[in-house]
Each structure stands twice: as C-alpha cells, then as structure tokens.
Amino acid sequence: AMNSDMDGDIENQVELEEKTRLINQVLELQNTLEDLSARVDAVKEENLKLKSENQVLGQYIENLMSASSVFQTTDSKSKRK
C-alpha cells in the first residue's frame, strides 16, 4: 500500500508541475500579445501623424508651385514648340 501511495504522490507532483508550466506559458503569451498590441497601436499613431504631415507638405509644395513663375511658364514654352 505504501508503494502505490508514493506512486500517486509522484504522479500528482508531475501533473502539478506540468499544469504550472502550462499556466506560465499562457501568461507569457498573454504578455507578449499585450506588448505586440501596444506596439501596433504606437505604429498606427505614428503612421497617422506622418500621413497628416505628408498632406501638409503636399499642400505647401502645391502652393509654392502655383506661386512660382517657373512652373507657370511651362504652358507658354510648350506652345512655342
């Protein structure tokens, strides 16, 4: 009887260690997922900022081009050919 008790204890111990290991893995994966989500959010935010900066620059360049005589004389030059 003594022997089977010990076997049972060892089995329980192994099962407990296995469960603990799995729980730790799950927790680690959850942390990784949280980190990745946070990084994705940060990248999205940065992307939106860059997009709007890009629009502002595009508008600025358009305004410069329309104000500059260099870009406006192209029409008359092409007509001369």
N, C-alpha and C positions, 0 to 999 in steps of 0.2 A: 504493500500500500504506500509505503514511504516513497518508493521509486516513482510511481505514477504521479504522486503529488509534485515531486520535483520536476518531472517532465512537463506537467501542466503549468507550473510556475515559469519555466523556461519559455514555453510557447507563449504565455501571456506577455512575458518580457519582450520577446521578439515582435509580437503583434503591436505592443505599445510603442516600441522603437520605430517600427515601420509607419505607424499612424503619425507619430511625431515628425518623422522625416517628411511625410507627405504634406502635413499641415504647414511645415516650414517652407516647403517648395511652393505651395499655393500662396502663402503670404509674400514670398519673394516675387512671385509672378505678378501679384496684385500691385506691389510696389513698383515693379518695372513698368507695368501698364500705366500707373499713375504718372510716373516720370515721363513716359513717352507722350501721354496725353497733354501734359503740361508743355512739353517741347513743341508739340504740334500747334497748340494754341499760340505759343510765343512766335512761331514761324508765320502763322496766319496773320497775326497782328503786324509783324514786321512787313509782311507782304502787302497788306493794306496800306501801310504808311508809305512804302515805296511806290505803290500804284498811284496814290494821290500826289506824291511829289513829282512823279513822272508826268502826270496830267498838267500840273502847274508849269513844269519845264516846257512841255509841249506847247502850251498856251503862250508862254513867254517867247519862245522861238518863233511861233507864228506871228506874234505882234511885232517882233524885231524885223522879221522878213517883210511884213506888209508896210512897215515904216521906212524900210531901207530902199533907196532908189536903185541899188544894184539889182535887186530881184525884180523890180518893176520894169526895167528896161529890156528884159528878155523878150517881151512881146514884140516890141518895135524892131529888135535885132532880127528876130525870126522872119518878120515881114519883109525886111530889106533883102533877104537872100533871093 
